[in-house]
Amino acid sequence: MAGKRKTARKAGRKKKKQQTPGWVWLFTGLAIGLSIAAAIYIQDRGGASAVVKKASEALPERKSEPRQSAKKAEKKKGVEFTFYDDLPNNEVIIPEEDFEVRRNQPETEIQAPGSYILQVGSFSSSGDAERLKANLALMGLPAHIQKVSVDSRNYHRVRIGPVNDLDELNRTRAQLIEADIQAMIIRVDN
């Protein structure tokens, strides 16, 4: 009986068809794709020069006439542009003193009594606001973040205060100026 089983197994193996391995199909597809890509590439290289030749043949030949000015050409067409004449008349001269940057100059001290808030920054991302708040904390300045919505956009304002003591306010401003941080001063009505 053992002999019959062995012959049955051999017969079963012979009945199975030999399947083509997957790597053969992979390389066949790759070879076909590369040959198509090469054919397109070769055709395009020759085709581009053919297109240029056809375009140059289609252009009318130009006579060697001297160039006319833009105004004469426009007048011939019946269209007259006044832009070039109007532009010098509408020129705005900005004084040179407006371009002067005044940094690192001591700000004038605030002398009017009252309650003030220093807004140090306004960010659309809360991460940037938290980073600035942490930097201010390292400088010894306690700050808080106020979330506001303006025109359906959220902003995160980093603020210090309210501060009622003018000496403390001016010291804080001096410390911010020294750290090259600009602050907006907001007076709070009591």
C-alpha positions as CSV (number, residue, x, y, z in Angstrom):
1,M,0.0,0.0,0.0
2,A,2.8,2.3,0.7
3,G,4.0,1.9,-2.9
4,K,0.6,2.9,-4.2
5,R,0.7,6.1,-2.3
6,K,4.1,7.1,-3.7
7,T,3.0,6.5,-7.2
8,A,-0.2,8.5,-6.6
9,R,1.8,11.4,-5.3
10,K,4.1,11.4,-8.3
11,A,1.1,11.3,-10.6
12,G,-0.4,14.3,-8.8
13,R,2.7,16.3,-9.2
14,K,2.8,15.6,-12.9
15,K,-0.8,16.8,-13.3
16,K,0.0,20.2,-11.8
17,K,1.0,22.8,-14.3
18,Q,4.3,24.5,-13.9
19,Q,3.4,28.2,-12.9
20,T,5.6,31.0,-14.1
21,P,7.4,32.7,-11.1
22,G,6.4,36.3,-10.2
23,W,9.8,37.7,-10.8
24,V,9.6,36.7,-14.5
25,W,6.4,38.7,-14.8
26,L,8.0,41.7,-13.0
27,F,10.9,41.8,-15.4
28,T,8.7,41.3,-18.4
29,G,6.5,44.2,-17.4
30,L,9.5,46.4,-16.6
31,A,11.1,45.6,-20.0
32,I,7.9,46.5,-21.9
33,G,7.5,49.7,-19.9
34,L,11.1,50.8,-20.5
35,S,10.9,50.1,-24.2
36,I,7.7,52.2,-24.5
37,A,9.3,55.0,-22.5
38,A,12.4,54.9,-24.7
39,A,10.3,55.0,-27.9
40,I,8.4,58.0,-26.6
41,Y,11.6,59.8,-25.6
42,I,13.2,59.2,-29.0
43,Q,10.1,60.4,-30.8
44,D,9.9,63.5,-28.6
45,R,13.5,64.4,-29.2
46,G,13.0,64.3,-33.0
47,G,9.5,65.7,-32.7
48,A,10.6,68.9,-30.9
49,S,13.0,69.9,-33.6
50,A,10.3,69.1,-36.2
51,V,7.8,71.4,-34.4
52,V,10.4,74.2,-34.3
53,K,11.0,73.8,-38.1
54,K,7.3,73.9,-38.8
55,A,6.9,77.0,-36.7
56,S,9.7,78.8,-38.4
57,E,8.3,77.9,-41.8
58,A,4.9,79.2,-40.8
59,L,6.2,82.7,-39.7
60,P,6.0,85.3,-42.4
61,E,9.3,86.7,-43.6
62,R,10.0,90.1,-42.2
63,K,11.4,92.9,-44.3
64,S,14.3,94.7,-43.0
65,E,12.5,97.9,-42.0
66,P,13.9,100.2,-39.3
67,R,12.1,99.9,-36.0
68,Q,9.4,102.4,-35.2
69,S,8.9,104.0,-31.9
70,A,6.1,102.6,-29.7
71,K,4.1,105.8,-30.0
72,K,4.1,105.8,-33.8
73,A,3.1,102.1,-33.9
74,E,0.2,102.8,-31.4
75,K,-1.0,105.8,-33.4
76,K,-1.1,103.7,-36.6
77,K,-3.4,101.2,-34.8
78,G,-5.7,104.0,-33.6
79,V,-5.0,103.2,-29.9
80,E,-3.2,105.8,-27.9
81,F,-1.8,105.0,-24.4
82,T,-1.1,107.9,-22.1
83,F,0.4,105.9,-19.3
84,Y,4.0,106.9,-20.1
85,D,3.0,110.6,-20.2
86,D,0.9,110.4,-17.0
87,L,3.3,108.5,-14.8
88,P,5.9,111.2,-14.3
89,N,3.1,113.6,-13.3
90,N,1.7,111.3,-10.6
91,E,5.1,110.6,-9.0
92,V,5.1,110.8,-5.2
93,I,8.3,111.8,-3.6
94,I,8.8,110.4,-0.1
95,P,11.1,112.3,2.2
96,E,14.3,110.6,3.2
97,E,13.7,111.1,6.9
98,D,10.8,108.6,6.9
99,F,13.3,105.8,6.2
100,E,15.3,106.4,9.3
101,V,15.0,103.5,11.7
102,R,15.1,104.5,15.3
103,R,16.0,101.5,17.3
104,N,17.7,101.1,20.7
105,Q,16.8,104.6,21.7
106,P,15.4,105.0,25.2
107,E,11.7,105.5,25.2
108,T,10.3,108.4,27.1
109,E,9.0,107.5,30.5
110,I,5.3,107.4,31.1
111,Q,4.3,110.0,33.6
112,A,0.5,110.0,33.5
113,P,-0.8,108.0,36.4
114,G,-3.2,105.2,35.7
115,S,-3.3,101.5,35.0
116,Y,-1.4,100.1,32.0
117,I,-1.1,96.8,30.1
118,L,1.9,96.1,27.9
119,Q,1.1,94.0,24.9
120,V,4.3,92.2,23.9
121,G,3.0,90.2,20.9
122,S,0.0,88.9,19.0
123,F,0.2,85.5,17.3
124,S,-2.1,83.4,15.2
125,S,-0.5,80.3,16.7
126,S,-0.7,79.4,20.4
127,G,2.7,77.8,20.3
128,D,4.4,81.1,19.4
129,A,2.5,82.9,22.1
130,E,3.5,80.2,24.7
131,R,7.2,80.5,23.6
132,L,7.2,84.3,24.1
133,K,5.5,83.9,27.5
134,A,8.2,81.4,28.5
135,N,11.0,83.8,27.4
136,L,9.4,86.6,29.4
137,A,9.1,84.3,32.5
138,L,12.9,83.7,32.2
139,M,13.4,87.4,32.3
140,G,11.3,87.6,35.5
141,L,8.3,89.2,33.8
142,P,5.0,87.5,34.5
143,A,2.8,87.5,31.3
144,H,-0.6,86.0,30.4
145,I,-2.1,85.0,27.1
146,Q,-5.4,86.4,26.0
147,K,-7.3,84.6,23.2
148,V,-9.3,86.8,20.9
149,S,-11.3,86.3,17.7
150,V,-11.1,89.0,15.0
151,D,-12.9,88.6,11.8
152,S,-13.4,84.8,12.5
153,R,-9.6,84.4,13.0
154,N,-8.2,83.5,16.4
155,Y,-5.3,85.4,17.8
156,H,-3.2,84.9,21.0
157,R,-2.1,88.1,22.6
158,V,0.8,88.1,25.1
159,R,0.3,90.7,27.7
160,I,2.0,92.0,30.9
161,G,-0.1,93.7,33.5
162,P,-2.2,95.5,34.4
163,V,0.5,97.6,36.1
164,N,-0.6,100.5,38.4
165,D,2.9,101.6,39.6
166,L,4.6,104.0,37.1
167,D,8.1,103.1,38.3
168,E,7.4,99.4,37.8
169,L,5.9,100.1,34.4
170,N,9.0,102.1,33.3
171,R,11.4,99.5,34.6
172,T,9.5,96.7,32.7
173,R,9.6,98.8,29.5
174,A,13.3,99.4,29.9
175,Q,13.9,95.7,30.4
176,L,11.9,94.9,27.3
177,I,13.8,97.5,25.2
178,E,17.1,96.0,26.5
179,A,15.9,92.6,25.3
180,D,14.9,94.1,21.9
181,I,11.2,93.4,22.5
182,Q,8.8,96.0,21.4
183,A,5.7,96.5,23.5
184,M,2.5,98.3,22.8
185,I,1.3,100.4,25.8
186,I,-2.5,100.2,26.5
187,R,-4.0,102.4,29.1
188,V,-6.8,100.7,31.0
189,D,-9.7,102.9,32.1
190,N,-10.5,102.6,35.7
